[in-house]
Amino acid sequence: MEGPDSKQLPVEPVDTHNTDYDAHPTKGGGILVIDETRNITLAEHETGFWHALRQWPTAMFWALFFGIAVIMAGFDAQIITSFFALPAFQQKFGYEYEGSYIISAPWQSGLNMGNPIGQLLGALASGYPLERYGRRLTLGICCIWSICFVFVQFFATSIGMLCAGEVLGGLAYGFYVVIAPTYASEICPLALRGVLTASINLAFVIGQFIAAGVAAGLESRTDEWAYKAPFAIQWVWPVILLVGLLFAPESPYFLIRRGKYDEARKALLKLSSAKNRPDIEGMLVMIEQTDLLERELEESTTYWECFKKANLLRTEISIMVYLIQVIGGNPLIGYSTFFFETAGLNPADSFNMGVGNTAMGFVGTCLSWPLMSFFGRRTIYNTGMILMTIILFIIGFLDFGRDNHAVVWTQASLMDIWTFIYQTTVGPICFVIISEISATRLRSRTIAITTAVQAAASIVFTIVLPYMMSTADGDWRGKCGLPESKGRTFEELDIMFERKVPPRKFKDYDLLAVGEEHI
């Protein structure tokens, strides 16, 4: 990228032979005294969003392209819960209860656990292939895996066979949720990083929106295509990805770690604009210096390293911001259509409200992009949690008037508002935080751990929610209702965590100030 000024800033001399911790050029946090890194870091801070977009348009495209994989995960999670309110599916795989067909709570739990169990196992298994074979090849293998197991879902003749297809197919979703934010954060400059990593949540929402629309469109069908057609749609995404991956550039961070400097340079050239070419050599220096710094701080890239030294705090933060998605009520989004029906709406209105619910999520995620330009990640995330908690309490209290039709519609409307707030704050900001907070060398493993923990929590809610909401069981209906990384390069975040800068001070901590005292 273009440097702001060719004038060298004054730096303090460093004794590179001194092994004392505080004087060590990397372990003491003094890596920014290297002139090339200082200048490109300043350039990163001064490059605005639109200028960065003109410099890196291809990076924006490929980051969004990899997000198609997450659309698959969002589609699958939403469509299977929509089937529970689908008359044709209920008659095929359910049983008669008080004059109508329903899917038993145990089988609801079993079907819903396919996605989170697959994410848990797939996320933990993703670390090795991602670091050994790269982002492109790993994603390609997962696409082939998805194509195979959609066949099991499509041709399922029993609910047990369908459940097996969901679990086995779900393994790929764990990979997708790790690969997409990892790749997006590694191919884009600082000015684009927040928007592109937040777009991972948009991909989830798009998948949910498509699933809700498909389910609403097929709700009136009484034949097997009411539920087979949505399964067939899942063959579209992996085919598109496989074709595009033939032309996609590999992550330059991965290539640098593998010692492939020429290929990393070629990747950066493919990711940037020939007309508005950024400082490619400067970017290579920054990536290499970040890698060297982390080699000094970390002995290896195993899962165990995520829980040692400064990485422990980074892992804890990543786990909690992702886990709060589940604790804060995220599973209710997947159950929105079924929630609306059990709350008292007829099936047609329930499916229409489900479409509106996901549409508001789409708008909310897009709104989060400009918000990140004016407010920090921490502010947006915490504000969202407060508002979401208040709305869930209101939905729960309103259920005491469940026999009032107006109350039911109020609950449904509040659920849409809750979704809008979630998708504007906690939903997208989570992916920004876990992509920025994790160390670059451990990013795929850190995101894998956070995805696995989140999936494990989802399994608990997947077991509990059907019993809470099913009319034949709990019949609860409406009652079931960070450090600041904005504007920081990965190198700066590495140094601040190593210096043990308190998270609340990240926002105002000036790393580029000459003579900065260590914390």
Buried (B, 14 or more C-beta within 10 A) or exposed (E): BBBEEEEEEEBEEBEEEEEEEEBBBBBBBBBBBBEBBBBBBBBBBBBEBEBBBBBBBBBBEBBBBBBBBBBBBBBBBBBBBBBBBBBBBBBBBBEEBEEEBBBBBEBBBBBBBBBBBBBBBBBBBBBBBBBEBBBBBBBBBBBEBBBEBBEBBBEBEEBEEBBBBBBBBBBBBBBBBBBBBBBBBBBBBBBBBBBBBBBBBBBBBBBBBBBBBBBBBBBEBEEEEBBBBBBEBBEEBBEBBBEBBEEBBBBBBBBBBBEBBEBBBBBBBBBBBEEBEBBBEBBBBBBBBBBBBBBBBBEEBBBEBBEBBBBEBBBBBBBBBBBBBBEBBBBBBBBBBBBBBBBBBEBEBBBBBBBBBBBBBBEBBBBBBEBBEEBBBBBBBBBBBEBBEEBBEBBBEBBEEBEEEEBBBBBBEBBBBBBBBBBBBBBBBBBBBBBBBBBBBBBBBBBBBBBBBBBBBBBEBBBBBBBBBBEBBBEBBBBBBBBBBBBBBBBBBBBBBBBEBEBEEBBEBEBEEEEBEEE
